[in-house]
């Protein structure tokens, strides 16, 4: 009798688990698949999309900003700030994302240069600070545009550093994993392409959230710009500045 009950229980719970697994697979198979960056296909909270050979994107939170900030002659327009979850990451993506965790070389250098360490030793410090990526990870996405309203070439980068909720700060050139538009034109000072007269560039920034941060709501956002310099003479025109955006109620 006991054996029969055990067999019945196994069959019941085993079939239940199989059914749940099948349902999960069915739901996942219904998620639309795209070839390009999945974030652009997320319109409302809860939307999901699969980027082929990459991950599944889920929109967790969105703040529509559409505010412009002027640092003459440059105008920065913040369009949206969103929190997005990635799941079912491929092993290649996990390895790629590991690079954006821990300390960048520049951050490690600023911490350890006083200890008279060699460049190789500082690079090792940065490498040891990296952490493995789990099956799920979330990131913060910023979409924006930058316009040069001057009649001459301008050397500029819109977001050197950004801070969320007055606490979580990123150095954008080393922590942004989405290189397109404005950021594709050069995140390092030595590689940045100058803005041509009247030129407008769109940009998207993606910044991984450390799971230990327990980040579950966007309350505020601030960013610090690069200095503005003449594109030909490299003469300093305007020093970089900071702007802040409250997100509560948006």
N, C-alpha and C positions, 0 to 999 in steps of 0.2 A: 504493500500500500504506500509506504514511504517513498519507495523508488518511483512509483507511478506519479505521486504528487510532485516529486522533484523534476520528473520528465515534463509534466504539464507546466510547471513553473518556468522551466528553462525555455520550453517552446513559446510560452506566452511572452516572457520578458525578452527573449531572443528575437522573436518576431516583432515586438514593439520597438526594440532598438533598430532593427533593420528597416522598419517602416519609417521611423524618425529620420534615419540616415537617408532613405530614399526621398523623403519629403524635402530635406535640406538640399539634396542634389537637384531635385526638380526646381526648387525656388532659385537656386544658383544658376541653373541652366536658362532660366527665364530673364536673367539680367542682360540687358542689351550690351553688345560688345562693340568697341570702337578701336581704331588703329592709333589715333592721335591722343594727345593729353586728355585724360578722362575728366579732369576738373571742369572743363568748359561745357560739359554736357549736364552738369548738375544744376538744376534750376530752383528746387525747393527742398526744404529739410526732409530727409528721408529718402531722397532720390539715390539710386544706385546705378553704377555703370562699370563694366569691366574693360580695362585697357588691355588689349591682347598681349600675352606674354609678359605681363607686368603685375597687375593687382586689381582688386575690386575697390572702387571709390564709393563712399557713402557720405553725403552731406549731413553734418551734425548741427551746424549753426551758421547763420549768415547775417551779416550786417551791411546794409546798403548805405554807402557814405555819400558819394558824388559831391565831394567838397574840394575846392581848389585852394592852393596855398602858393603865394607868390614870393619868390626871392629874386627880385628883378635882376636880369631879364627872364628868368626861368619861372615857369608855372607848372606846379605839380598837382595833378588831380587824382585823388584817391577814389576809386570806384567802389570796390567791395572788399570786405575782410571776412574770411570764412574759415571755419574749422571743419576739416575733412578727415575721415577715417579711411585707412587703407587696410585691406585684409586679403588673404590668399596670395600673399606676395611670393614671387618666384625667388629661388635661392640667389639668382643674379642680382635682383633688386635689393635683397637683404644685405648682400655684400657691398653693393653700391652705396646704400644708405649708411652703412657703418662709418664710411668716410666722414659723414656730416655730424657724427656724434663726438662727444669729448672736446678736446682742445684742438683748435687749428694750430698750424705751426706759428703763426703770428701771435696767437694768444699764449702759447707755450713760451715763446721767446720773451714776451713782455713779463712773464712770471719768473723765468729762470735765468735771464741774461746776467743778473747780478751775481749769480753763483759761479760765474766764469766757466760755464759749460760750453763745450764745442757745439757747433751747429748740428753735428750728427747726434750728439747726446740730447740736445733739445728736441730734435726730430723724433728720437726714441721716446721721450717723455710724452710727446703729442700722440704717438702711436699707441702707447700703453694706456692712454686715457679713453681710447675708443671702446664702445660697447656693442655687443651683438644685438641684432634687431629680431624681435619676436614675430609671430605670425600676424600680429596686428600692430599698427602704429598710427598715430594721428599727426596731422601737421596743420599749420596756419598758413593760409594763402592770402596774398595781397595782390589785387589787380589795380593798375594805375596807368597814368600817362604823364609824359613830360614834354613841355613845349618851349622852344627857344624863341622868344619874341624879339630878339635882337637882329640887327642887320649884319652881324659878323659871327664867325665861328666861336663857339663857347665850349670850354672844357668843364665837364660837370658830371656828377653822379648823384642821383636823387636821394638814395637811402643808404647811408653808411652803416647806421645802427637803428634798430627798431626795438621798442619795448611794449609788451602787452601787460595790462593790469598792473602797471607801475612796478613790475617785479621781474618778468621774464624778458631778458634782453639778448638780442642776437647781433653779431657782426655780420651784416648781410653778405659782403663779398665772399666770405669763407663758409657760410652756413646755408646759403640759398641753393637748393638742388634743382630749381627750374630755370634753365637758361634759354630765354626767348625774348624777342623784342628788345627792350631797353637793356636788360641784363645781359643779353647775348652780345651786345656791342662792347662789352668789356667791364668786368667788375673790379679789376685791378687798375690802379692809376696808370701804370705803364702800358696797359693794353686798351684803354678806353678810346673809343672813336669820338671825335668832337661832334657836337651838335652843329649842323649847318644852319644858316640863317632861316628862320621860320619853320625849322623842322620839328615835327611831333613824333614821339616814340611811345608805343604801348609797352607795358612790362607786366610780368607775373612773377611773384616771389613765393617760394615754398620753403617753410621752416619746420623741421621736425620737432615734435613735443616729446620731451623725456617723460616716459610713463610715471616716473616718480614725482613729477610735478603735480599730478592730480588736477590737471587743467580741465575745467568743465564749463566755463562760461567766459565770454568776451565782455569785459567791462570798460576797458580804456586802451588806447593805442597812441603811441608817440613815435616820432622818427627824427633823426638828425641827418642833415644833408652834408655833402661834400662842399668844399669851397668852390666858388665860381672863378674861373680863370679865363683869360683871353686865349683863344685857340691857337693863335700864331705866336704871340710873344710869351705866353704862359704867365703873364702878369696877373697877380691876384686882383680880382675885381670886387668880390663880395665874400666875406667869411661865411662858412657854413652856419646853419642855425637849426633850432629844434621847433617842431610843431606838435601839438597834442590834440587828440580827438577823443572826447568822452563817447562811449558806445552804449551806455545804458539808455534804454528807451528807443533805440534805433531798430 
